[in-house]
Amino acid sequence: MPSVSARRTPGRGRAATAELTIAEAVASKKPWETQGMTRSAANATADTSPTAVETGDARIAQAVRRHGARADALIEVLHQVQEIHGYLSPESLREVAVAMRLPLSRVHGVASFYHLFRLEPPTAHRCAICLGTACYVKGGGQVAARIEQRLGVRLDDPVGDGVWALQHVSCLGACGQAPVLVVDGELVTRLPVDEPEQLEARLDAAGLPQRITT
């Protein structure tokens, strides 16, 4: 079979060869390549399709269908999955990634970034201490240390002692009443850091027990 360079039209020389070469190259390319799109870009477009993929967990699939299989709906989907299961297990995150056609690394990254998402089974009781700027400068760190002693748990240990867990948050929306914390969903404000006895009384009233140990 003659080569491309041998198939010349008389009188046209190299121009004919160039036209044949370009035509054959275009004919051999995939649709996304002829449109200026790489294979990875084409796959990325498919991965963000608004159509949910069915998963083994019907409730997760339903949550994705409700909010849409779009990247900007991920937080809403994760919130609903956490409401269903109480926390975001590795299996749940995989199901969400499959259903939404998103990389698992992206789903896990969002879930681990926001403090409102739990990646461990919830304990019976939870205390969240604010360590944002307003609370920290008014003694939030001292309050956190005192609660660690009372509960016998470490700050930000997601499983705590199995009964209580203590976590820090960046803001509880009550900066004017700092320092503040939340115990089982109840906001506790204006903790008297400089009055140890009053502080202990406030922590007692909030329901924080003394020295729960493992």
N, C-alpha and C positions, 0 to 999 in steps of 0.2 A: 504494500500500500504506500503510495507516495506520501511524503511528509507534508506538514502544513506549508513549509517554505517552498515546496515544489509546486503547490497549486496556485500559480500566479495567472492573473488575467493579462493577456498581452497589452502592453502599453501602460499598465498600472504599476508594475514592479512591486516595490516594498509596501506601497499603500494597500495593495490587495492582500498581502500577507498579514498586515496589521489588522485589517478588517476581519479576516478569517479567524485570527487568533483571539480577538476580542469576542467575536460571536460565539466561538466554541467555549471560551471561558465563562461567559454569561450563562450559556446553556447548561454547563456542568454545575453551577452553583445552586444551593438550596434557596427556597423562597426568601428566608430571612436575610440571607447574604446579599441577594440582589437588591433588597430594600435597604441596605446599609445597616442591618442589624446582625450582631454576632449571635452565635448559638446560645451563649450564656444569657444574653439579653432576652432572647426568645423564651428561654426557660424561666427567667425571672418574671416575665409577663404571665406565663402560665401559672407560676406559683402564687400570684396574687389574684387569681381568678376569684370572683365573688361567689362561685359555686362551691358549697361545702362538700367535703368528702365524707362519706359515712364511716363511722368508727365503731369499735366494739362497745363503747359506752353510749347508749342512746341518748342519755341526758346531756352529755357533752355535745353530741351532734346537734341536738335540738337547740342548745345555747348558741352554737355557731350559726345555725340557720336563722335564729331570732335576730342576732346582731349583725350577721353578714360575715362572710369569710374574707374580710378585708384587713389589711395590716393595721389600719387606724381604729379597728374595732377590738383589737386584742385585749386592751385593758378591761373593757366591758365584759368580754367573754371570760377572762380570768376571774373577775369578781363573781360572776354567776357560778362558775365551777367551784370556787371556794365556798360559796353559800351552799352548794349541793353536798360537798364532801367535808366541809369544815376546814380544809387546808388544800394546798396544791401539791399532790404527791408526784413523784417522777413519772408514774404511769399516766396521771392526768395531763401533765405537761406534754408528754409524747402524743396523747390523743388529740390535744388542742393543736399541736404542730401539724399533725397529719390532716385533721379536719380543715384547718385554715391554709394548708399548703405553704407553711412557713418553716424556716429552719428551726430545729429544736433549740439551737444556741440563742436565737433571737427571743423565743418564747421564755426560755429560762432566764435570760438576761433581764427582761422586763419584770418577771415574777420576783427575782431576787433584788431588784433595784428599789422597789417600793415597799415601805415598812408595813403597809396594810395587808400585804400578801404573806401568808404563812406557808413555809415549805416543810414544816413538821406537824404531826398531829397536835391539835390544840390541847393545852392543859385545862383543868377545871376552872382555874382562876388565872387572870392575867392583870399585870400592872404595867402601865406605860408611863415612863417619866420623861418629861420634855427636857432636852438638853440644847434647845435652840439658843440663840444669842441672848434674848431677853431673860429666859429662865436660867441659863447658865451663870450669867453675871450676878444673879440674885440668889445663887446657892443651889441651883439644880443638881450640880455634881455632888454636893454634900448630902442632899436628900437621897440621891441614887445610892450612895455608899451606905447610908443608914438603912435603907430598905434591903439592900443585899444582906446586911447583918441580920435583920429581923427575919427574913425569909430563908436565909441559908442557901441562897442561889446566886449565880453570877449574872451580871447584867448581859443581856442579849444572848443568853443560852436558851435556844428555842424550846427545849423540853423542860427546863428548870429542874424541879425535883419530882416532876410527874403530877404535881397538884398545882403549884404556882410557877409562873414564869414572869420574868422582869425584862422588859425591853425599853430601849430609848427611842424617842421620836424627835424629829427636828422642829415640829411645831404642832400645837394643838388648837391654834386659833384663839388663844386667850392670853396674848402677850402682856396685856395691861393688868393681868392678875397673877403674874409670875411670882414665884415658881409654881408650876402646876403639874398634876399627874392625873391619870385615869385609872380607876380600879374597877374592873368588871363593867366597863362602860360608863361609870359615873365620874364626872369631872370633879377634882379636888383642887381648890385654888388658894392662893396667898398663904402658902405654907410658911410658918414662922421659923425660918432656919436659925435665927439667932437666939431662939428660946427653946432649948432642948426639951424641956418638960412639955411645953405646949405642942411642940412638933410631935412628940410621942403620942400625946393625947389625940392629935388630929389623925395620925396614922392608925391609931386604935379605932377611932370613929369611922375611918374609911374601910375598916375590915381587914387590915393587914396584920396577920398574927405574928407573934414573937417566935423567932428561931424554929421554923419548920425545917427539919433536916432530912436527908435521904437515908 
